[in-house]
Amino acid sequence: MSGLVTCGTADLPNGESCFRIAMTAPRANALEPGLLAELHRGFDALERSGVQKALITSGRNFSTGGDVGQFFEAAQQGRAEKYADQVVPVLQDLVMRMIEAPVVIASAVRGAATGGSAGIVFASDMAAAAPDGFVQPYYGVMGFAPDGGWTALLPELIGAGPAQSWLMANHRHEAAELQQLGLVQAVDADPEARAAALLADVDGGAALAAKSVIWNGARLTAVRAGLDAETAAFRELIGRQETLSRMAGFLQSTG
């Protein structure tokens, strides 16, 4: 591990083992190739550990999604698609890996979980959010196609209509709204402790049985196809002049 992610086994409040994966990358855990590779290595370590419960945490912000500055630089240099290929398929594989894993996964969300990073929340089996936690797509602002399961996974969780409306309006769903949608199970000033308590309270065998039945072969095949479609759409849009202009405007407004 390079310091972008730390991981290891810790005890839940009931003494049960839990594997913790903590994102500790700069720029609010922007999803750049290094962080995504480290997250996969964290899941490799989780698989080797044999632990059946896991907790994903962060710093002040969960993650601000893809690094717009890196995408913009790549687009200016005529390598937008090449850079996208280093990011988007790797994120999609992580989302798929999470929903397929025989592990009960909880996320603790602080601050922003925007763009593709929301897919890590969507793919978690349960989540707790701090009062300042929020999820927002930003795709329309940037001229990007959705990734991370916004169209492949989210409609399974909240319905196609609400998912489409959220994307089109670029709405910021605050923690309480996320709880109403069922995307987080608790709002707490200490989301890490609350997520750990949620993991401790659930019977692992029963939870994994439910997970395997819900995410059956047909659903997994459909989600995989949806993630692949997201990747293709993202790649198609990323090199457009319109997308380049939108990224430039966004960076200027936030710089």
Disulfide bonds with the S-S distance in Angstrom:
none
